[in-house]
Amino acid sequence: FLGAPMLLKLNEHVRVDVIYGTREPRTRAWIDLVGLIVVLLPVCAVCAWLCWPMAHDAYVQHEVSPSAGGLLRWPVKAAIPAGFVLLGLQGLAEVGKRVGYLCGTFNMDTHYERPVQ
């Protein structure tokens, strides 16, 4: 969960190459912008919102592993909503980059390399 924001920052996330691969850089920026606003940000918000009670309950109940030693479970459960929050923050940064590129105020790297088939 904590690696997904870095993948988004490095522009290495999964795309549909049939739509994305042959387009001009400006069109790709529009596709990215719409995808970030319509899909990524709402999904991150909903998942973080829905996962938070599980992590909070594990913390309040002092939930531990049933194995010998009884490791705490709340840090692992808290990593789920934290990962979605960090991914959403990186998504907001990427929205800002795309808007800046489309307005001409930000010089974004538009190089795209199709994955090996």
N, C-alpha and C positions, 0 to 999 in steps of 0.2 A: 504494500500500500504506500510505502514511503518512496518507492522508486518511480511511481507513475508521474508525479509532477516533473521529475527530471527528464523522463522520456518526452513529455509534452514540450518542455523547454528546448530540448535538443532537436525537436521536430522529427522524432523517430517513432511516433505513434502509428497505429494501424489506420489505413485509409482504403477506400474503394478505388483502385487504380483505373478502373474502366472510366470512371467519371473524372478523376483528378489528374491522371498522368499526362494527358495530351493537351491540357489547357494552358493558356497564357498565365504568367505570374499574377496579374491583377485579378483574373477570374479565380485562380486558386485562393487568393486572399479572401475573396468574397465567399467562396465555398467554406473556407476555414471559419470565417466570421459567423456565418449562419449556423454551421455545425456547433461551434462553441456556445453560441447564445441559445440555440433551440434544444440542443441535446446535452452537451457536457455540463453546463452550469446548473440546469434544473435537476439532472440526475445526481450530481454531487450534493446539491442542497437536500434533496429528498432522502438520499442514502445516509447522509450525516445526521439528519433529523430523526430518521427511523432507528439508526444504530446507537444513538446517544443513550436512550433509556436502558439498553442492555448493559452498556459499560457502566453507567451510573449505578444500576442495581448490583452489579458485581462488586463495585467499590463499597457501597453501603452495607452489603451483606458479608463483606470480607470473604468472598468466594475463593476457595483454594482448590487445588488439584487433589483428587482422591488418592494419588500415588504417594509413596513414601516420601516424606519431605514437604509435601503440600505446598507447591509453588502457587503464588498469587495469580489469579486469572485476570484481574481487572486491568493490568497493564497491556495485556494482549488484546483484550476486548476494547480498550480505549484507543488502540492503534487504528482500529477500523474507522471510527468517525474522524479521527485526526488525519488519517490519510485522505479521506474525502474532502475535508476542509482545506488541506494543503493543495490538493488537486484543483479545487475550485478557485483558490487564490492564484494559482499558476494559470488557470483558465482566464481569469480576469486580466492578468498581465498579458496573455496572448491576445485577448480581445483588444487591449490598448495598442499592442504592436500592429495588429491588422488595421485598426482604424487609423493609426498614424501613417502606415504605409499607403492606405487608400487616399488619405488627405495629402500625401506628399511630404510629410514632416518627419518621417522615420524611414531610414534605408534598411529594409529587412532583407536578410539572405533568402532569396526565393529559389535557390538550387534544390531540385528534387531528383532523387535517384530512385528509379523503380527497383523494387526488391528482386533478388534473383529467383527465377521460377524453377 
